[in-house]
């Protein structure tokens, strides 16, 4: 499974994971995988102004208005390093267009659904003193615990791990009548399933809940709005000399 943000709604923005097939994991207790949250960023007035313009451009599918938000030094990254497809000979807007499907060679056309997810994102963190990215990020506190947890539940690299930023109650089902089976903190959790699942031949519905495996070995459902992929794509922003926030980088998670 891959957490690139090819999603159709704001809820699904945080999990474009497939509901068709999930790797088998052992439902047994495992070491708690604690995470360290990146420094949160609270948008100032200038950032909020950019967000509004971003959302309006996406809603109207206004390419020119969108490209006006691209910064002069926009970078195409992969996990913090320059992507091999980044072209130093292209302009910032051309590189942005190549990433998001606006180029003439793009088979699927502009990826407005992905842009809508980023435009609606409300969780940001400071990647550097001058760079803000979203959605929020977290790092594993102890990689030995993480590796031990993966070994315990027989999780390979195809298992998707999400982190929660605060205490979240996990329930036995996705309905209001469901009972609590446990709770989370600032931890990473493997995903077992999503809800709702698409029926054969139908469009995939917006995902509302994730079924996760708790460290206790119990499975439970949490709202997707309460969790973020450990590995995912992010859009980053920076201030220009005119004190305007612009798109500064697209950082692919994989």
Buried (B, 14 or more C-beta within 10 A) or exposed (E): BBBBBBBBBBBBBBBBBBBEEBBEBEEEBBBBBBBEBBEEBEBEEEBEEBBEBBBEBBEEEEBEBBBEBBBEEBBBBBEEEEBEEBEEEBEBBBBBBBBBBBBEEEEEEBBBBBBBBBBBBEBBBBBEEEBBBBBBBBEBBBEEBBEBBBEBBEBEEEBBBBBBBEEBBBBBBBEEEBEEBBBBEBBBBBBBBBBEEBEEEEEBBEBBBBBBBBBBBBBBBBBBBBBBBBBBBBBBBBBEEEEBBBBBBBBBBE
